[in-house]
Amino acid sequence: MKQEAKSATGTPATLWDRTRQLASQEILDTALRLFTEQGYDETTIAQIAREAGVSQRTLFRYFGTKEDLLGGGQDRFGQVLMDTISEQPAEAGAWEALRTGVAAVLALHDSREQTLERFRLLHNTASLRAGWLEKRLRFQENLLPLIETRMDAATGNEGAKARAVIATAFACLDAATMTWVANNGKGEIMDLYDECLAAVRG
């Protein structure tokens, strides 16, 4: 049964909400198509707006940056990661909490085909890759207090151990998505993530 569309506040979506959602999706679809066809750096905001049938001013009302046109913005992913980990029960260990957070972030993506194109662009575009690495370092710092509380305090150095665990989780996510892209979307990213993590943890 098809669910009724909801607004950002969780109430039933109005006609204005649905119109805005459709316009936003049309811009995203157009941007991803152009990025895939001619490259991220080679595609301009003006071209995306023109082909999506909106003004540049309207486009920027929906999306603050060109990066956001890849599908929701990485800052949103970082917030979902933090929120999900914060919501895990106290008995959940650091590795378990991080895995649940990673799965929640991956669930934000749309269709398998679009997810594949987004990761392909991320890993094969130097400017996007650099931006992702910069944001990832910030995400890791934000996660530090959340993971420290889940470390074994008996051996001390929770900060150093938490940093190592978080960095390893992100590295495994990178390895999993790169492998998934190399295999043209074969298999599941979380299965690859688990394989990478198992290899690192022995």
ABEGO torsion letter per residue (X at the ends): XBBBBBBAAGBBBBAAAAAAAAAAAAAAAAAAAAAAAAEAAABBAAAAAAAAGBBAAAAAAABABAAAAAGGEAAAAAAAAAAAAAABBAABBAAAAAAAAAAAAAAABBBAAAAAAAAAAAAABAAAAAAAAAAAAAAAAAAAAAAAAABBAAAEGAAAAAAAAAAAAAAAAAAAAAAAAAAGGBEBAAAAAAAAAAAAAX
